[in-house]
Amino acid sequence: MPIGRMSSPLVTGEEMSSWLDPIEADAERVRLSAGIRPEVAVPDLEAAFGALGLTVATRPLGRGRPEAVYTGHGVALLNPSGLPARTRFVAAHLLAHHLYGDEPHVEREVERDLERPGCDDRQRRASGFAARFLVGREALWARAPARITAEAVLRLAAEFQVGYEVMLRRLRDTGLIEPEGWSEMDDVRVRWPTSSGHNGVGRHARPPHPGR
């Protein structure tokens, strides 16, 4: 693996915001190590896994089953039965566990880890990393419009191939949405069609662009 194992501290209670700062730096460093330019909106996850020493096997298990199993030792099992954007997030989440040297475990609803009460700290760290790895700060700054509306969040989510909630959180984290503008967007949700049959991990996982 071209980079060493990372050792960012774990989140505890009210320290979450400051704790996420080194995760941003970790994600940017890993993107560069994997050959992903800062301005790239959609990282090729298969190529990144190969560069970073992680083998991810995919096996459809059906909806309602675990999203993934992290086995340790550079190997993980991914269930591609969900929405493509969610599958990409779970895959990036597995990459974080690999790089941080976390223990083997089963994954469920990882997109909710940053907001779920009582969530394991390592899960929060992995999901924080996944959001930052998939939505690079420079790439987001280059594409965000001057005025962020709910429609703009949907379009950015489609362009970066992530879920609405993931994009909304990244816009908040990077200061592109002011606190007074959060409430009007919190109730908007999007579900990408899954008719393409693609597992969402490779380079051709783009969902339709809302509003186009």
N, C-alpha and C positions, 0 to 999 in steps of 0.2 A: 504494500500500500504506500503511495507516494507521500502521505502525510501521517504524522503520528496520531495516536489516540488523543482525543480531546478531553479536557477535564474541567469544563465550566462548572461553577457551583450550582447547587440545586436551589429551586425557589422555596421560600418559606413565608407564608402569610402575606403581609403587606409589602414585602420586598420584591414582589414579582416584576414591577416595571424595570427597576435597576438591574435585576437579575437577568432580564432578557437582553440587555445591552451586549454582553459578551457573546451571546448566541448569534446576534447579527454579525459580529466579526467572524465567528466560526463559519457561518454559512457563506459569507463572502470569500473567505479563504478556501473553503472546500470547492466552491464553484470554480475558482481560478485553478486549483489543483486538478480539477477534472477537465480543464480546457474550455470552460464556459465563460465567454466574454461577459463583462458586467452589463452590457446593454441587451443581452439576449433575453427574450421574454419567455421562451419555452425550452427549458433544458432537455436534452435528449437523455432520459433517465437510463436507458440501457447502456449507452456509452459511458455515462458517469459511473454506473455500478461497476463496469469493467475496469475503469481507471482507478476506482477506489477500493477494489478488492472484495466486493459484495456480490454473491451469486443469489439471484432471486428466481425461484421456480414458481410458475403460475399454474393454478389448478382451480377451475370453477367449482365452488362448493355450494352455490346457490345463495339466495338472499336469506338473511336471518342467521347465517352461520358466521363464524369468526372471519374478520376481514383479512387476517394474516396470522402467521406464526413466526416469531423470531426465534431461531434455534441456536444462535450464537455461532462462533467460529466462521463468520463470513458467509453464512447460509440463511435464507429465509424463504418461507412459502407465502405467496400472495394469492388471495381469492379475488379474481377479476370480475365477480358477478355484480358489482355495484355500478354506479355511474362512473364514466371515464375520469371526470375531474376528481372524484373521491378516491378512485383507485390510484391516481398519480400522487395524491396527498399521502395515502397509506404507504406507498412505495418510498417516498421521501422520508417519511417517519421511520421506516425500517432502516434506511441509510443512517439516520441519526443514531439509532440504537447500536448499529455496527460501529460507527466511529467513536461513540462514547464508551464502548465496551460494556453495555448493559447486559443484564442476565436474560436468559431465554424466557419467553412468555407468549401468551395468546393476545391478539389485538382485537378490540371491539370499539367501534364508534370513535376513532382517534381524532376526527375533526372537532369533537366536543371537548377534548382534553383541557384546553386552555380556559374553559368556562365552567367545567363540571366540578361542583363542590366535592372535596375529598379525593380528588384525582391524585394518583401517585405522582410524586415530583418528577420521576424519570419520564413519565408519559408527557407531562407538561413540557419538559425540556425538549423531548423528541418532536412534539407537535409544533413548538415554537421554532425549532430548527427547520422543520419541513416547510412551514409557511415562508420563512426567509430564504430558503434554498430555491423554492419554486417561484417566488416573487422577489427577485433581486431589487434592492433599493434603487440603484441607478436606472435599471430598466423601467421601474414604476415611475420614477420622477420624470423620465423622458416621455412617457406616454399619457400621464394623467392630465386631463384638461384643467383649465384655470378654475372652473366651477364644477364641483363634484356633486352630481345628482344621483338618485337611485338608478336611473338608466345608465349613467356613466359607470357606476360600479358594476352593473351587469355586463356592459361591453368590455370593461377591463378584465373581469373574471373570465369571459369567453376568450379574450386574447391571450391571457396567461394560462388558460386551461385549469383553473381552480374554481372552487365553489364560491358562492356569493359571500358567505360568512368569512371565508379565508381572505378574500380580497378586501372586504370591509375592515377587517382587523388590521391588515397591512396598511391600508390608507390611514387608519387611526395611528398606528405605530410610527409611521413616517411623518406625521403631522400634516398630511394632505387633507384631512377632514378635521375641522375644529369641533370641540365638544358640543357646541350648540347645534351642529348639523347632524349629530348621530341619530337622534330619536326618529327622524323622519325616514330613515333608511332601515331601521332595525327589523321591521316587519316584512320586508321584501325578501322573497325566497325564490330560487330558480332551481329547476330540475332538468338536467340535460337529457335529451333523448339518447337511448342506448341502442338504436337500430343498427349502428355501424358494426357492432359486434367486436370492436377493437377493445383490447384490455386496458387502454389508457396509458400504458407505460412507454411505448415507443414514440417515434417522431411524428406519427400520423394520427394523433388522437384528438384533433381539433373538433369541438362541438360547433353547431351552428351559432352564428353571431347574432345575438338578440338585436332587434331593431334594424337589421340590414336586409 
